[in-house]
Amino acid sequence: MKPVLLIDFGSTYTKVTAADIDSPRLLGTANSYTTVQTDINDGLADALIRLEKKTGKLDFCARYACSSAAGGLRMLASGLVPELTAEAAKTASLGAGAKVLKTYSFKLTEDDEEEIRRLDPDIFLLVGGTDGGNTDCITHNARVLARIGGTYPIILAGNRNAARECERILEGREVHICENVMPRFGTLNIEPTQKQIREVFLNRIVQAKGLTQASELISGIMMPTPSAVMTAMELLAKGTKNIPGIGDLVAVDVGGATTDIYSVAEGLPDDPRTSLKGLPEPYIKRTVEGDIGMRYSIHGIVDAAGLDRIAEAAGISEQRMGEIVDMFGENTDMLPYDEETQSADEALASFAVRVAVTRHAGRLEEVFGIGGLKLVQTGKNLLNVDKFIVTGGSLIHTKNTGRIASYGFYDEEDPTSLKPKSCEVLVDRSYIIAAMGLLSQYYPDAALTILKEELIKDGTSK
């Protein structure tokens, strides 16, 4: 046996996973409260004690870690046009595992300046203009950032003709110049920026989050937890040189404050006569719904779906549903304690899934033009995706996971949405997806073997 320890320093819990890479299998998992405000090693030590009670004493050959502790990697981004460079900046940031607090468009205003100073992000991504195009916007915004000051790094990934001027404007700040996220109109080039964001996370943010205390225990690099999840989803979909993947997929992680959606698929139109509108969609896409969560953002679910519909799904009165929502929102660590609150919690999770997947998926709409009726696709076509991965406490600690997940499927009441028609639901009951993303950086075959075994054995066809 050759055990490896995988650690996920989360905002609330530190999760530890032991895996055998010799005969690939999951050995055990455990968690404890994250103690980021004091010494992060305390929470880790407690989690390891709990793990050892399950697995026995293990001599780990390596330890790898990811983190979203203390709010994760908080980013702000600015671009030129909302639908183009600003959207490209947001896509790059989310794809690197960041939490995008806000994306600004056009020239930053005095109000924007005050907001940026107040938000004080971990990283600012400054983009704008295609190569050889507009330089006024990005240089103006560089001057605003220079005036604001601060110690956070700035990543420049806009018009290459303005890069050095912006660097001079920001003299004295930590500045990283990357290739333009949109070098030509409608062309995305986000990988260099994503790589740079992760490097900044490793070199600077890890220290800022207090994780240096744990660095002596870790064998390899750390990475943002969402980045580890994305890595795992790509591995599961595509496979390795030796082991096939399971094909295109959608993954949903419903948390207490946010809901993250991942898709691994080309997402192109089924009908070649359909035209595409907007930026090309990345093969691996992540979106974060900051207003949709099971506790901290519970009222966002109600605002998006309607209290009446949630109450109907739960089978309780609208008034009582409202009382339960308020109770959960005020007591963010509360778990369902009887049949009624369990039904309410599952109904809320169902609509969290529906709202988040609907926002993530594209749309196909009929448009009348000079040549008559045309079909226009915006966003990603997920209709033919047939694997649906779910994780998050509200989905894995219930017997009704498949029914809740089905709220993310195609709905005849919303016929223009390109959500999956029907899927096999695979459940991450052991919370190992991020851990396997970490493991895959060193032992991809072992990580994929464990992922397939753990997810598929808990799958529910729908």
C-alpha positions as CSV (number, residue, x, y, z in Angstrom):
1,M,0.0,0.0,0.0
2,K,1.2,3.5,-0.9
3,P,-1.1,6.1,0.8
4,V,-1.3,9.8,-0.1
5,L,-3.0,12.5,1.9
6,L,-5.1,15.1,0.1
7,I,-6.1,18.2,2.1
8,D,-8.7,20.8,1.3
9,F,-8.6,23.9,3.5
10,G,-12.1,25.2,3.1
11,S,-13.7,28.3,4.5
12,T,-15.7,26.3,7.1
13,Y,-14.2,22.8,7.1
14,T,-10.8,21.3,6.5
15,K,-11.3,18.1,4.7
16,V,-8.8,15.3,4.5
17,T,-8.8,12.3,2.2
18,A,-6.5,9.3,2.2
19,A,-6.0,7.4,-1.0
20,D,-3.9,4.4,-2.0
21,I,-2.1,5.0,-5.2
22,D,-0.6,1.5,-5.3
23,S,-3.9,-0.3,-5.7
24,P,-6.0,2.8,-6.4
25,R,-8.8,3.1,-3.9
26,L,-10.2,5.5,-1.3
27,L,-9.0,4.7,2.2
28,G,-11.1,7.2,4.1
29,T,-12.2,10.8,4.6
30,A,-12.7,13.1,7.6
31,N,-13.1,16.8,8.3
32,S,-12.9,19.4,11.1
33,Y,-13.6,23.1,11.4
34,T,-11.0,25.3,9.7
35,T,-9.0,27.3,12.2
36,V,-7.8,30.0,9.8
37,Q,-8.2,32.8,12.3
38,T,-5.7,31.2,14.7
39,D,-3.4,28.4,13.6
40,I,-4.7,26.5,10.5
41,N,-2.7,23.5,11.7
42,D,-5.1,23.0,14.7
43,G,-8.1,22.2,12.4
44,L,-5.9,20.0,10.2
45,A,-4.6,18.1,13.2
46,D,-8.1,17.5,14.5
47,A,-9.2,16.2,11.0
48,L,-6.2,13.9,10.8
49,I,-7.1,12.4,14.2
50,R,-10.6,11.7,13.0
51,L,-9.2,10.2,9.8
52,E,-6.8,7.9,11.7
53,K,-9.7,6.5,13.6
54,K,-11.2,5.3,10.3
55,T,-8.1,4.2,8.5
56,G,-5.7,3.3,11.2
57,K,-2.2,4.9,11.3
58,L,-0.9,5.5,7.8
59,D,2.6,6.5,6.7
60,F,1.8,9.0,3.9
61,C,4.3,9.0,1.0
62,A,3.1,12.5,0.0
63,R,0.7,15.3,1.1
64,Y,-1.0,17.7,-1.3
65,A,-3.4,20.5,-0.6
66,C,-5.8,23.0,-2.1
67,S,-7.6,25.9,-0.3
68,S,-10.6,28.2,-0.4
69,A,-10.1,29.3,3.2
70,A,-10.9,32.8,4.3
71,G,-13.2,33.4,1.3
72,G,-11.1,31.9,-1.4
73,L,-9.3,33.8,-4.1
74,R,-11.1,37.2,-4.3
75,M,-10.8,39.0,-7.6
76,L,-11.9,42.1,-9.3
77,A,-11.7,42.5,-13.1
78,S,-12.2,45.4,-15.5
79,G,-12.6,45.4,-19.3
80,L,-13.8,47.5,-22.1
81,V,-17.1,46.2,-23.5
82,P,-19.4,44.2,-21.1
83,E,-20.2,41.5,-23.7
84,L,-16.6,41.1,-24.9
85,T,-13.4,41.9,-23.0
86,A,-15.1,42.3,-19.6
87,E,-16.8,38.9,-20.1
88,A,-13.5,37.4,-21.2
89,A,-11.9,38.7,-18.0
90,K,-14.6,37.1,-15.9
91,T,-14.3,33.8,-17.8
92,A,-10.5,33.7,-17.2
93,S,-10.9,34.5,-13.5
94,L,-13.6,31.9,-12.9
95,G,-11.7,29.3,-14.8
96,A,-8.6,29.9,-12.6
97,G,-10.7,29.1,-9.5
98,A,-11.2,32.6,-8.3
99,K,-14.3,34.2,-6.7
100,V,-15.1,37.2,-8.9
101,L,-16.5,39.9,-6.7
102,K,-17.3,42.2,-9.6
103,T,-16.5,42.9,-13.2
104,Y,-16.3,46.5,-14.4
105,S,-16.8,47.8,-17.9
106,F,-15.6,50.9,-19.8
107,K,-13.6,53.5,-17.8
108,L,-13.6,53.2,-14.0
109,T,-15.6,56.0,-12.3
110,E,-15.1,57.7,-9.0
111,D,-17.8,55.5,-7.5
112,D,-15.9,52.4,-8.9
113,E,-12.7,53.8,-7.4
114,E,-14.3,54.0,-3.9
115,E,-15.8,50.5,-4.3
116,I,-12.4,48.9,-5.3
117,R,-10.7,50.6,-2.4
118,R,-13.4,49.2,0.0
119,L,-13.4,45.6,-1.5
120,D,-9.5,45.4,-1.4
121,P,-9.3,42.2,-3.6
122,D,-6.6,39.6,-3.6
123,I,-5.9,40.2,-7.3
124,F,-7.1,42.7,-9.9
125,L,-7.3,41.6,-13.5
126,L,-7.0,44.6,-15.8
127,V,-7.9,44.0,-19.5
128,G,-9.5,45.9,-22.3
129,G,-9.2,46.3,-26.1
130,T,-8.1,43.9,-28.8
131,D,-4.5,44.0,-29.8
132,G,-3.9,47.2,-31.8
133,G,-7.3,48.5,-30.7
134,N,-8.5,50.9,-28.0
135,T,-5.9,51.9,-25.5
136,D,-7.6,54.8,-23.7
137,C,-9.8,52.7,-21.5
138,I,-7.1,50.4,-20.1
139,T,-4.6,53.2,-19.5
140,H,-7.3,55.3,-17.8
141,N,-8.1,52.3,-15.5
142,A,-4.4,51.8,-14.8
143,R,-4.2,55.4,-13.6
144,V,-7.2,54.8,-11.3
145,L,-5.7,51.7,-9.8
146,A,-2.4,53.6,-9.3
147,R,-4.3,56.3,-7.4
148,I,-6.1,53.8,-5.3
149,G,-2.9,52.1,-4.2
150,G,-3.0,48.9,-2.2
151,T,-0.7,45.8,-2.0
152,Y,-2.7,43.4,-4.2
153,P,-1.1,42.2,-7.5
154,I,-2.4,43.5,-10.8
155,I,-2.5,41.2,-13.8
156,L,-2.4,43.0,-17.2
157,A,-4.0,41.0,-19.9
158,G,-5.4,43.5,-22.4
159,N,-4.3,45.3,-25.5
160,R,-0.6,44.4,-26.0
161,N,0.0,47.9,-27.4
162,A,-0.8,49.4,-24.0
163,A,0.9,46.9,-21.7
164,R,4.2,48.7,-21.1
165,E,2.5,52.1,-20.6
166,C,0.2,50.5,-18.0
167,E,3.2,48.9,-16.3
168,R,4.9,52.3,-16.1
169,I,1.7,53.9,-14.7
170,L,1.6,51.2,-12.1
171,E,5.3,51.5,-11.1
172,G,5.9,50.4,-7.6
173,R,3.1,47.8,-7.7
174,E,3.3,44.1,-8.3
175,V,2.3,43.8,-12.0
176,H,2.2,40.7,-14.2
177,I,1.9,41.1,-17.9
178,C,0.1,38.3,-19.8
179,E,-1.1,37.8,-23.4
180,N,-4.4,39.5,-24.2
181,V,-7.4,37.5,-23.1
182,M,-9.1,38.6,-26.3
183,P,-6.4,39.4,-28.9
184,R,-8.9,39.6,-31.8
185,F,-12.6,40.3,-31.9
186,G,-14.4,37.2,-30.7
187,T,-11.3,35.2,-30.0
188,L,-10.6,34.0,-26.4
189,N,-7.1,33.4,-25.1
190,I,-7.6,32.8,-21.4
191,E,-5.1,30.0,-20.5
192,P,-2.0,32.3,-20.0
193,T,-4.0,34.5,-17.6
194,Q,-5.4,31.5,-15.7
195,K,-1.9,30.2,-15.3
196,Q,-0.7,33.5,-14.0
197,I,-3.6,33.8,-11.5
198,R,-2.7,30.4,-10.1
199,E,1.0,31.3,-9.8
200,V,0.0,34.5,-7.9
201,F,-2.2,32.3,-5.6
202,L,0.8,30.1,-4.9
203,N,3.4,32.8,-4.4
204,R,1.4,35.3,-2.5
205,I,-2.2,34.5,-1.5
206,V,-1.2,31.3,0.3
207,Q,0.9,33.4,2.7
208,A,-1.9,36.0,3.0
209,K,-4.4,33.3,4.0
210,G,-2.2,32.1,6.8
211,L,-1.5,28.8,5.1
212,T,2.3,29.0,5.4
213,Q,2.0,27.3,8.8
214,A,0.9,24.2,7.0
215,S,3.4,24.4,4.1
216,E,6.0,22.3,5.8
217,L,3.6,19.4,5.8
218,I,2.8,19.6,2.1
219,S,4.8,17.8,-0.6
220,G,3.8,19.7,-3.6
221,I,2.1,22.9,-4.8
222,M,-1.2,24.2,-3.5
223,M,-4.0,25.4,-5.7
224,P,-7.4,27.0,-5.3
225,T,-10.1,24.4,-4.5
226,P,-12.3,25.3,-7.5
227,S,-9.3,24.9,-9.7
228,A,-8.8,21.4,-8.3
229,V,-12.5,20.6,-8.9
230,M,-12.2,21.8,-12.6
231,T,-9.1,19.6,-13.0
232,A,-11.0,16.6,-11.6
233,M,-14.0,17.3,-13.9
234,E,-11.7,17.5,-17.0
235,L,-10.0,14.3,-16.0
236,L,-13.3,12.5,-15.5
237,A,-14.6,13.6,-18.8
238,K,-11.5,13.1,-21.0
239,G,-9.7,10.3,-19.2
240,T,-5.9,9.6,-19.3
241,K,-3.7,8.0,-21.9
242,N,-4.4,4.6,-20.2
243,I,-8.0,5.0,-18.9
244,P,-11.0,6.3,-20.8
245,G,-13.1,9.1,-19.4
246,I,-16.9,9.1,-19.1
247,G,-17.5,11.9,-21.8
248,D,-19.2,15.2,-21.6
249,L,-20.6,16.2,-18.2
250,V,-22.2,18.9,-16.0
251,A,-21.3,19.2,-12.3
252,V,-23.2,21.1,-9.6
253,D,-21.8,22.1,-6.2
254,V,-24.5,23.6,-4.0
255,G,-22.9,25.3,-1.0
256,G,-24.1,27.4,1.8
257,A,-23.1,30.8,0.2
258,T,-22.7,30.0,-3.5
259,T,-23.5,27.4,-6.1
260,D,-20.8,26.5,-8.6
261,I,-21.6,24.9,-11.9
262,Y,-19.0,23.2,-14.1
263,S,-19.5,21.9,-17.7
264,V,-17.0,19.9,-19.8
265,A,-18.4,19.9,-23.3
266,E,-17.9,21.8,-26.6
267,G,-21.5,23.0,-26.4
268,L,-21.9,23.7,-30.1
269,P,-25.2,23.9,-31.9
270,D,-26.9,20.6,-33.0
271,D,-28.1,22.2,-36.2
272,P,-25.3,23.6,-38.4
273,R,-27.7,26.3,-39.6
274,T,-27.8,27.8,-36.1
275,S,-25.6,30.9,-35.7
276,L,-23.7,31.6,-32.6
277,K,-23.9,34.9,-30.7
278,G,-21.4,36.3,-28.2
279,L,-18.0,35.0,-27.2
280,P,-17.0,31.4,-27.9
281,E,-17.6,29.2,-24.9
282,P,-14.6,27.4,-23.2
283,Y,-14.6,23.6,-23.3
284,I,-14.3,23.6,-19.5
285,K,-16.5,26.2,-18.0
286,R,-17.2,27.3,-14.5
287,T,-19.8,29.8,-13.3
288,V,-20.5,30.9,-9.7
289,E,-23.9,32.0,-8.5
290,G,-23.0,34.2,-5.6
291,D,-26.7,34.9,-4.7
292,I,-27.7,31.2,-4.6
293,G,-26.8,29.2,-1.5
294,M,-28.4,27.0,1.0
295,R,-27.8,29.3,4.1
296,Y,-26.0,32.5,3.7
297,S,-27.6,33.2,0.3
298,I,-30.9,31.3,1.0
299,H,-33.0,34.4,0.2
300,G,-31.4,34.5,-3.2
301,I,-33.0,31.2,-4.1
302,V,-36.4,32.6,-3.0
303,D,-35.9,35.8,-5.0
304,A,-34.9,33.8,-8.1
305,A,-37.5,31.0,-8.0
306,G,-40.4,32.4,-6.0
307,L,-41.5,31.4,-2.5
308,D,-44.8,30.0,-3.8
309,R,-43.1,27.5,-6.1
310,I,-40.6,26.4,-3.5
311,A,-43.4,25.9,-0.9
312,E,-45.4,23.9,-3.4
313,A,-42.5,21.6,-4.1
314,A,-41.9,21.1,-0.4
315,G,-45.6,20.4,0.2
316,I,-46.0,23.0,2.9
317,S,-47.7,26.3,3.2
318,E,-46.1,29.4,1.8
319,Q,-46.2,31.1,5.2
320,R,-44.4,28.2,6.9
321,M,-41.9,28.0,4.1
322,G,-41.1,31.7,4.6
323,E,-40.6,31.0,8.3
324,I,-38.2,28.1,7.6
325,V,-36.2,30.2,5.1
326,D,-35.8,32.9,7.7
327,M,-34.8,30.4,10.3
328,F,-32.1,28.8,8.1
329,G,-30.8,32.2,7.0
330,E,-30.4,33.4,10.6
331,N,-28.9,30.1,11.7
332,T,-26.4,29.2,9.0
333,D,-25.1,26.1,10.7
334,M,-28.6,24.6,11.2
335,L,-29.4,21.2,9.7
336,P,-32.9,19.9,8.9
337,Y,-34.3,18.5,12.2
338,D,-37.6,16.9,11.1
339,E,-39.5,15.8,8.1
340,E,-40.9,19.2,7.4
341,T,-37.6,21.1,7.5
342,Q,-36.0,18.2,5.4
343,S,-38.7,18.7,2.7
344,A,-38.1,22.5,2.8
345,D,-34.3,22.0,2.5
346,E,-34.7,19.6,-0.4
347,A,-37.1,22.0,-2.2
348,L,-34.6,24.9,-1.7
349,A,-31.8,22.7,-3.1
350,S,-33.9,21.7,-6.1
351,F,-34.5,25.3,-7.1
352,A,-30.9,26.3,-6.4
353,V,-29.9,23.6,-8.9
354,R,-32.5,24.8,-11.4
355,V,-31.6,28.5,-11.2
356,A,-27.8,27.9,-11.3
357,V,-27.8,25.4,-14.2
358,T,-30.2,27.6,-16.2
359,R,-27.9,30.5,-15.8
360,H,-24.9,28.4,-16.8
361,A,-26.5,26.8,-19.9
362,G,-27.0,28.6,-23.2
363,R,-30.2,29.5,-25.0
364,L,-31.6,28.8,-28.5
365,E,-34.0,31.4,-29.7
366,E,-35.8,32.2,-32.9
367,V,-34.9,35.5,-34.5
368,F,-36.6,37.1,-37.5
369,G,-34.2,38.8,-39.9
370,I,-33.9,39.9,-43.5
371,G,-33.8,36.2,-44.6
372,G,-36.7,35.2,-42.5
373,L,-36.7,33.0,-39.4
374,K,-33.3,32.1,-38.0
375,L,-32.0,30.2,-35.0
376,V,-29.5,31.9,-32.7
377,Q,-27.6,30.2,-29.9
378,T,-26.1,32.2,-27.0
379,G,-23.9,30.3,-24.6
380,K,-23.3,26.6,-24.3
381,N,-25.5,23.8,-25.7
382,L,-25.7,21.1,-23.0
383,L,-28.8,19.3,-24.3
384,N,-26.9,16.1,-25.2
385,V,-24.7,15.9,-22.1
386,D,-25.6,12.6,-20.3
387,K,-23.6,12.7,-17.1
388,F,-24.6,15.0,-14.2
389,I,-22.3,15.1,-11.2
390,V,-23.6,16.5,-7.8
391,T,-21.9,17.4,-4.6
392,G,-22.6,19.7,-1.6
393,G,-24.2,18.7,1.7
394,S,-27.8,19.3,0.7
395,L,-27.5,16.9,-2.3
396,I,-25.3,14.1,-0.9
397,H,-26.9,13.8,2.6
398,T,-30.4,12.8,1.3
399,K,-32.0,9.8,-0.3
400,N,-33.7,12.1,-2.9
401,T,-30.5,13.2,-4.7
402,G,-31.7,12.1,-8.1
403,R,-35.0,14.0,-7.8
404,I,-33.2,17.2,-6.7
405,A,-30.6,16.9,-9.5
406,S,-33.4,16.5,-12.1
407,Y,-34.3,20.1,-11.5
408,G,-31.2,20.9,-13.5
409,F,-32.5,19.1,-16.6
410,Y,-34.4,20.4,-19.6
411,D,-37.7,21.9,-18.7
412,E,-40.6,22.2,-21.2
413,E,-41.7,25.3,-19.3
414,D,-38.5,27.0,-20.4
415,P,-38.0,25.6,-23.9
416,T,-35.3,27.9,-25.1
417,S,-32.9,26.8,-22.3
418,L,-30.1,24.4,-23.5
419,K,-29.9,22.4,-20.2
420,P,-29.3,18.6,-20.5
421,K,-32.3,16.6,-21.6
422,S,-31.7,13.6,-19.4
423,C,-28.7,12.4,-17.4
424,E,-27.2,9.7,-15.3
425,V,-26.7,11.3,-11.9
426,L,-23.4,10.6,-10.2
427,V,-23.0,11.5,-6.6
428,D,-19.9,12.7,-4.7
429,R,-21.0,11.3,-1.4
430,S,-17.5,11.2,0.0
431,Y,-16.6,14.7,-1.0
432,I,-13.5,13.6,-2.9
433,I,-13.7,15.6,-6.2
434,A,-11.3,18.3,-5.2
435,A,-9.0,15.7,-3.6
436,M,-8.8,13.7,-6.8
437,G,-8.2,16.9,-8.8
438,L,-5.1,17.4,-6.6
439,L,-4.0,13.8,-6.9
440,S,-4.4,13.9,-10.7
441,Q,-1.5,16.4,-10.9
442,Y,0.8,13.6,-9.8
443,Y,-1.0,10.3,-10.3
444,P,-3.7,10.8,-12.9
445,D,-4.5,7.1,-13.5
446,A,-5.0,6.5,-9.8
447,A,-7.2,9.7,-9.4
448,L,-9.4,8.7,-12.4
449,T,-9.8,5.1,-11.1
450,I,-10.9,6.3,-7.7
451,L,-13.2,9.0,-9.2
452,K,-15.0,6.6,-11.4
453,E,-15.4,4.0,-8.7
454,E,-16.7,6.4,-6.0
455,L,-19.0,8.4,-8.2
456,I,-20.4,5.7,-10.4
457,K,-21.2,3.3,-7.5
458,D,-23.4,6.0,-6.0
459,G,-25.0,7.0,-9.3
460,T,-28.7,7.1,-9.8
461,S,-30.0,6.9,-13.4
462,K,-32.6,9.5,-14.3
